[in-house]
Amino acid sequence: MDYDRKSAVSSFYGGRRSSVDALNNDFPPPTRPEGRARADSASSFYGANRASRADPYDAANPTAGYNRTSYFDAGKTAPVNFKGGVDEESQAEPAWDVYADFNNAGPRYSTAFGITDDGYRQVPSPTPYSHDGAGYAKLSTQTVGAEEPSTPGNVEMVTVPALGPEWKADELRGMSKKAKREEKIEAAATKWKQWNRGERGLCGKYFTRKFTAWFIFFLCAAIAIVLAFTIPRVPGFNVNGSEPLSAATSPFNTTVPTQFSRAPANFSFPAEMKLQADTGSNFLPLTFNNIEGTVFDLQTSRQVATGETGKLTVPAKDFPIITLPLNFTYVATNDSDTTWNNWYNGCKNKAIFVDGKRPAVQFRLVLDMHIAGLIGTKSASTVVNDAACPIELPQNSV
């Protein structure tokens, strides 16, 4: 290999440097101390004057490419200021405004093509212009081409985010109604299992399984005790044995006419029945929304009278007297009707009979009670065999 060519490629191998070495052209080659013996003869392959790499002088002061003088000059190196002085940060240039170009503000950092404008330039805004009435605008600056529709003056630029990855099949299924419903069912089943094991309550940590069981037990016991004292009981009724039927008093006696007729066969008269109620099984006053009474002839089972009390309240643990007004009204085919004759004979004048005793009327009383606090209608009935007619017909009656 040519010596000059090898030394021109790199100074790594030491020795004499030619003029083509641009990195070390301005520096003279190091002088070799006199009287130093060569370490070996293998280094003479590249020249007789080349120093050996085993030379301790070359090892301590390398002249190869790995030193500061083997590169281009980087410029002036500023010394470190240990004495203080001007703060470099206070004289630093303003920070880089990344939004300057986006907002159309700030200096223009590019001076290509002779552009030296370093300020903000207002974008020309359109001015209203009507071509056929509306819907067109004319730019304030001279433009080439036809007129174009106007755009709003305040334009807001929005940064659109990049599109994400495509939805997977399991993700699409998770957003369906069926998957959400299954998740709710699964979550409810999990909570139910945890509640059965006593790990959670119905309301967070409250109402666990054990607590809920005791709570329901005491609640049912309390409700049973309250209902035992508050639920009304159906009272019992007794009829006045000495006078089951009595004459009607004012003003009810004026509402029903008193008469017996053979053609057509009928009768009508007002009356009252005294009933004694037994409310000993009630702890609270008993309220009747209505008591409806119906009287049937005991022999023929024909209805002969009706009546009602209306709303009334009776005390508890007592034997109150309830007056039931009755409207006796009956219509027969002729005067041979058994029902008509039974009540006609019972209501005749006492003077007609030798002993002064009229025949007793026999009937069955049915009571339909509408009690506040109880569902439905409660019924009770009784039979009267020897009741006296509450009215007395004149001797010359039909």
Solvent accessible surface area in square Angstrom, and as a share of the most:
residue,aa,sasa,rsa
1,M,168,0.75
2,D,87,0.45
3,Y,56,0.21
4,D,79,0.41
5,R,172,0.63
6,K,36,0.15
7,S,14,0.09
8,A,41,0.31
9,V,113,0.65
10,S,44,0.28
11,S,13,0.08
12,F,91,0.38
13,Y,66,0.25
14,G,20,0.19
15,G,24,0.23
16,R,128,0.47
17,R,48,0.18
18,S,38,0.24
19,S,93,0.60
20,V,99,0.57
21,D,14,0.08
22,A,83,0.64
23,L,72,0.36
24,N,16,0.08
25,N,93,0.48
26,D,127,0.66
27,F,111,0.46
28,P,113,0.71
29,P,75,0.47
30,P,68,0.43
31,T,116,0.68
32,R,88,0.32
33,P,55,0.34
34,E,165,0.74
35,G,83,0.80
36,R,81,0.30
37,A,92,0.72
38,R,99,0.36
39,A,65,0.51
40,D,65,0.34
41,S,91,0.59
42,A,78,0.61
43,S,11,0.07
44,S,54,0.35
45,F,151,0.63
46,Y,67,0.25
47,G,19,0.19
48,A,85,0.66
49,N,121,0.62
50,R,15,0.05
51,A,23,0.18
52,S,3,0.02
53,R,104,0.38
54,A,69,0.53
55,D,6,0.03
56,P,94,0.59
57,Y,68,0.26
58,D,16,0.08
59,A,72,0.56
60,A,78,0.60
61,N,81,0.41
62,P,67,0.42
63,T,31,0.18
64,A,5,0.04
65,G,25,0.24
66,Y,178,0.68
67,N,40,0.21
68,R,214,0.78
69,T,62,0.36
70,S,3,0.02
71,Y,142,0.54
72,F,169,0.70
73,D,132,0.68
74,A,111,0.86
75,G,44,0.43
76,K,190,0.80
77,T,112,0.65
78,A,80,0.62
79,P,114,0.72
80,V,108,0.62
81,N,102,0.52
82,F,175,0.73
83,K,196,0.83
84,G,49,0.47
85,G,70,0.68
86,V,103,0.59
87,D,82,0.43
88,E,147,0.66
89,E,146,0.65
90,S,84,0.54
91,Q,130,0.58
92,A,66,0.51
93,E,155,0.69
94,P,129,0.81
95,A,97,0.75
96,W,176,0.62
97,D,75,0.39
98,V,102,0.59
99,Y,138,0.52
100,A,2,0.02
101,D,111,0.57
102,F,107,0.45
103,N,89,0.46
104,N,59,0.30
105,A,46,0.36
106,G,34,0.33
107,P,62,0.39
108,R,102,0.37
109,Y,113,0.43
110,S,73,0.47
111,T,94,0.55
112,A,51,0.40
113,F,199,0.83
114,G,65,0.62
115,I,90,0.46
116,T,110,0.64
117,D,46,0.24
118,D,100,0.52
119,G,31,0.30
120,Y,119,0.45
121,R,150,0.55
122,Q,127,0.56
123,V,91,0.52
124,P,73,0.46
125,S,66,0.43
126,P,42,0.26
127,T,60,0.35
128,P,134,0.84
129,Y,82,0.31
130,S,66,0.43
131,H,103,0.46
132,D,124,0.64
133,G,54,0.52
134,A,85,0.66
135,G,57,0.55
136,Y,86,0.33
137,A,8,0.07
138,K,112,0.48
139,L,85,0.42
140,S,67,0.43
141,T,71,0.41
142,Q,181,0.80
143,T,74,0.43
144,V,155,0.89
145,G,67,0.64
146,A,92,0.71
147,E,78,0.35
148,E,124,0.56
149,P,95,0.59
150,S,58,0.37
151,T,90,0.52
152,P,104,0.65
153,G,64,0.62
154,N,149,0.76
155,V,110,0.63
156,E,145,0.65
157,M,132,0.59
158,V,112,0.64
159,T,114,0.66
160,V,122,0.70
161,P,108,0.68
162,A,100,0.77
163,L,175,0.87
164,G,57,0.55
165,P,133,0.84
166,E,157,0.70
167,W,157,0.55
168,K,135,0.57
169,A,87,0.67
170,D,102,0.53
171,E,76,0.34
172,L,94,0.47
173,R,132,0.48
174,G,31,0.30
175,M,99,0.44
176,S,44,0.29
177,K,169,0.71
178,K,120,0.51
179,A,3,0.03
180,K,102,0.43
181,R,132,0.48
182,E,70,0.31
183,E,101,0.45
184,K,149,0.63
185,I,111,0.56
186,E,119,0.53
187,A,49,0.38
188,A,61,0.47
189,A,45,0.35
190,T,60,0.35
191,K,103,0.43
192,W,143,0.50
193,K,117,0.49
194,Q,53,0.24
195,W,35,0.12
196,N,50,0.26
197,R,147,0.54
198,G,44,0.43
199,E,111,0.50
200,R,72,0.26
201,G,1,0.01
202,L,99,0.49
203,C,84,0.50
204,G,47,0.45
205,K,154,0.65
206,Y,135,0.51
207,F,68,0.28
208,T,43,0.25
209,R,130,0.47
210,K,150,0.64
211,F,105,0.44
212,T,15,0.08
213,A,63,0.49
214,W,140,0.49
215,F,89,0.37
216,I,89,0.45
217,F,120,0.50
218,F,122,0.51
219,L,83,0.41
220,C,74,0.45
221,A,42,0.32
222,A,49,0.38
223,I,85,0.43
224,A,59,0.46
225,I,106,0.54
226,V,88,0.50
227,L,80,0.40
228,A,46,0.36
229,F,105,0.44
230,T,62,0.36
231,I,72,0.37
232,P,24,0.15
233,R,79,0.29
234,V,65,0.38
235,P,6,0.04
236,G,38,0.37
237,F,39,0.16
238,N,85,0.43
239,V,37,0.21
240,N,62,0.32
241,G,65,0.62
242,S,107,0.69
243,E,91,0.41
244,P,7,0.04
245,L,5,0.02
246,S,18,0.11
247,A,62,0.48
248,A,14,0.11
249,T,81,0.47
250,S,85,0.55
251,P,104,0.65
252,F,51,0.21
253,N,62,0.32
254,T,110,0.64
255,T,92,0.53
256,V,15,0.09
257,P,88,0.55
258,T,75,0.44
259,Q,92,0.41
260,F,17,0.07
261,S,28,0.18
262,R,94,0.34
263,A,93,0.72
264,P,95,0.60
265,A,0,0.00
266,N,24,0.12
267,F,1,0.00
268,S,10,0.07
269,F,0,0.00
270,P,10,0.06
271,A,0,0.00
272,E,13,0.06
273,M,0,0.00
274,K,75,0.32
275,L,1,0.01
276,Q,67,0.30
277,A,0,0.00
278,D,55,0.28
279,T,0,0.00
280,G,32,0.31
281,S,59,0.38
282,N,2,0.01
283,F,97,0.41
284,L,91,0.46
285,P,88,0.56
286,L,1,0.00
287,T,33,0.19
288,F,0,0.00
289,N,72,0.37
290,N,30,0.15
291,I,0,0.00
292,E,65,0.29
293,G,2,0.02
294,T,28,0.17
295,V,0,0.00
296,F,45,0.19
297,D,5,0.02
298,L,60,0.30
299,Q,122,0.54
300,T,47,0.28
301,S,73,0.47
302,R,128,0.47
303,Q,91,0.41
304,V,1,0.00
305,A,2,0.02
306,T,59,0.35
307,G,19,0.18
308,E,98,0.44
309,T,33,0.19
310,G,27,0.26
311,K,151,0.64
312,L,44,0.22
313,T,82,0.48
314,V,8,0.05
315,P,65,0.41
316,A,23,0.18
317,K,118,0.50
318,D,62,0.32
319,F,117,0.49
320,P,22,0.14
321,I,106,0.54
322,I,8,0.04
323,T,53,0.31
324,L,0,0.00
325,P,32,0.20
326,L,0,0.00
327,N,55,0.28
328,F,0,0.00
329,T,70,0.41
330,Y,15,0.06
331,V,109,0.63
332,A,13,0.10
333,T,129,0.75
334,N,71,0.37
335,D,50,0.26
336,S,84,0.54
337,D,34,0.17
338,T,70,0.41
339,T,2,0.01
340,W,0,0.00
341,N,43,0.22
342,N,44,0.23
343,W,1,0.00
344,Y,14,0.05
345,N,53,0.27
346,G,0,0.00
347,C,0,0.00
348,K,47,0.20
349,N,26,0.13
350,K,100,0.42
351,A,64,0.50
352,I,90,0.46
353,F,55,0.23
354,V,161,0.92
355,D,104,0.54
356,G,32,0.30
357,K,149,0.63
358,R,45,0.17
359,P,63,0.40
360,A,53,0.41
361,V,5,0.03
362,Q,68,0.30
363,F,0,0.00
364,R,86,0.31
365,L,0,0.00
366,V,31,0.18
367,L,5,0.03
368,D,40,0.21
369,M,0,0.00
370,H,60,0.27
371,I,4,0.02
372,A,41,0.32
373,G,67,0.64
374,L,40,0.20
375,I,165,0.84
376,G,51,0.49
377,T,66,0.38
378,K,66,0.28
379,S,77,0.50
380,A,36,0.28
381,S,74,0.48
382,T,48,0.28
383,V,78,0.45
384,V,11,0.06
385,N,84,0.43
386,D,104,0.54
387,A,0,0.00
388,A,65,0.50
389,C,7,0.04
390,P,22,0.14
391,I,29,0.15
392,E,83,0.37
393,L,12,0.06
394,P,79,0.49
395,Q,117,0.52
396,N,137,0.70
397,S,35,0.23
398,V,76,0.44
